[in-house]
């Protein structure tokens, strides 16, 4: 993932990974990639569901500083595992 992106070359990453439990490992990989490719002061913004929010935040926080959570309300029938 991200093998062709130069280190310290990205201002903003905006993602929407799968929300299901079996994809939680994606969040740690995303944190590692963001740590490498984001410029100083760059941001990772991402959608995620609330079911595993603590696990997602913990995985990202291994590699990135956490700033804020911006909630959005969507039709829950479309956001379930």
Residue, then its C-alpha position, 0 to 999 in steps of 0.5 A: x500500500x502506497x509504495x509509489x508515494x514519496x515520503x513527506x510529499x502529501x498534504x492531505x490524505x482523505x480515506x473511507x476504509x471498510x468499516x467491518x471488524x475484519x478490516x481493523x488491521x487496515x487502520x494500522x497500515x493506514x497510520x504507518x503510511x500516513x506517518x511516512x508520506x504526510x508532510x509536516x503539518x499534513x492531515x489524515x481525514x477518514x470516515x469510519x463507523x462508530x462500532x469500532x471507533x476505539x480500536x480504529x483510534x488506537x491503531x491510528x494513534x500508534x503512528x499519528x497524533x490525534x486531533x479531533x472527531x467530527x461526527x456525521x449522521x448517515x442512514x444506519x442501514x447503509x453503514x452496518x457490517 
